Amino acid sequence: MLVIVAPGQGAQTPGFLSPWLEIPEFRDRISAWSDIAGLDLASYGTTAGAEEIRDTAVAQPLLVAAALASFETLGVRPDLVAGHSVGEFAAAAVAGVLTPEQALGLVRERGLAMAKAASVTATGMSAVLGGDENEVLAALDRHGLTPANINGAGQIVAGGTLERLEAFAADPPARARVRSLAVAGAFHTVHMAPAVDHLRAEAATVTPAEPSITLLSNADGAAVTAGGEFLERLVTQVASPVRWDACMATMAERGVTTMIELLPGGTLTGLAKRAMPGVRTVALKTPADLDTAREVLG
């Protein structure tokens, strides 16, 4: 059983699109979607520096466009699909709930709204690696922080004000390491509430379709069978924690044997190697990985 997954913000690296733009159909899609995103995606994916593509309003459309273009280039139909954070928009398009154009249009507005919300208060995110999960969650609560991403495999991402994150880092849970992340704000926390309102207004202009592929939700790992419900979940997820651990649990329950992570791959397959032993994984990083993925699928 094959699951295709789409990564979230932070997976992008300078120049990651460069070898892919040598594929004509990939290049054409990126060019067409640049008009929708209002950004020169090819430029951001090839010559822009790390700080430029860290910008939320740039990173989110860039990641979704890259994931969808690599999916179309791969040409494989999965049994399940899921995305991490903004990767859910790519997953929604893979499953047919949204067209690629609808997904990119909504992501453009999502990125702009989240960047605006992040500018209101000095917030950020930190990865908490290791430690007992219950102790980590209790420590986050004590410091007034939100477990914005519960990723499984001993990884939780905390979100909140920089002041509270600094206090938490100075008083970490036992056997846990805290690493500050280079992100623009506390995503998937209450600090993103204004972005939810904006995205809901934009989503009201879109008519979703029913998913044609089993589609998992970050909210709880459940398979969502109605397009309208998934679209609403996309909206509320902006200010709600990502439960990737629950998504992986559902994959395991449904008998997933192979995971392919769309471009820029690596993060989610890395988590799967630790949390889903025995599952074959392929991360699409360069065009050469397309052949690897096809070989794994037989």
Residue, then its C-alpha position, 0 to 999 in steps of 0.5 A: m500500500l502506497v502513501i504519498v506525503a507532502p512536506g511542510q514549511g522548513a523543508q525548502t533549501p536554496g536552489f532545490l528546484s534547479p535540477w528539476l527545471e531541466i524537465p520541460e513539463f515540470r518547468d512549464r507547471i512552475s511557470a504557470w503556477s507562478d502567475i497564480a502565486g504572484l511570485d517568480l517561483a523558478s527564481y525563488g527555487t534556484t537563485a534566492g537565498a535561505e532568508e528569502i525563501r524563509d519568508t512565509a509568503v514565499a515559502q508556502p506557495l513554493l513548497v506546494a508548487a514544488a510538491l504538485a509538480s513533482f507529483e505530476t512528473l512522477g505519474v503514480r496514483p497512491d492509495l493514501v495521501a497526506g501533507h504536513s502543515v501547508g503540505e496539506f494543500a498539495a495533498a488536497a490537490v493530489a486527492g482531487v479536493l482542490t485543483p492545483e490552481q485552487a490550492l495555489g491560490l489559497v496558499r498564496e492567501r494563507g502565506l500572506a495572512m500568516a506572515k501578517a499575523a506573525s508580524v504582530t508579536a515576536t514569536g517563534m518555534s523550537a524543536v524538542l527532541g527526545g524526552d518523555e512525551n508526557e513530561v515534554l507536554a507538561a513542560l510546554d504547558r507550564h511555560g505557556l507554549t503550544p505543542a504546534n507539531i507533534n511529529g512522533a519519533g520523539q519530536i515535538v515542535a513548540g510555538g509561542t512568544l520568543e520570551r517564553l521559548e527562551a525560558f523553556a530552552a533554559d529549563p528543558p525537560a529531562r533527556a530532551r534537547v531544544r533547538s530553535l527553528a528558523v521560522a517567521g512565527a508561531f504557526h499552528t498556535v493561537h497567534m495565527a488566529p487572524a490568518v484563520d479568518h482571512l483564509r476562511a473568507e478566501a475558502a468561501t469562494v472555492t467549491p471543493a470536490e469529494p476526495s478520489i484518494t483516501l486523504l488524511s487530516n493533520a488535525d487527528g490523523a483521520a481519513v476525511t471523506a467529504g471535500g467540504e469538511f477537508l477544506e474547513r480543516l485546512v482553514t482551522q489547521v492554521a491555528s491548530p496543532v499538527r498531529w503528524d504522529a496520528c497521521m503515521a498511526t493511521m498509515a500503519e493501521r491501514g497497512v502502508t508498505t511504501m511512502i514517497e515524499l514529494l519534493p523537497g523530500g526528506t523530513l517526513t520520510g526521516l520521521a517514518k524511518r524511526a516511527m514506521p519500521g519496515v516501511r520502504t521510503v523514497a524522498l524526492k530530492t533530485p530527478a534521479d529519485l523519480d527512477t528510484a521511486r518507480e523501481v521501489l513500486g515495481 
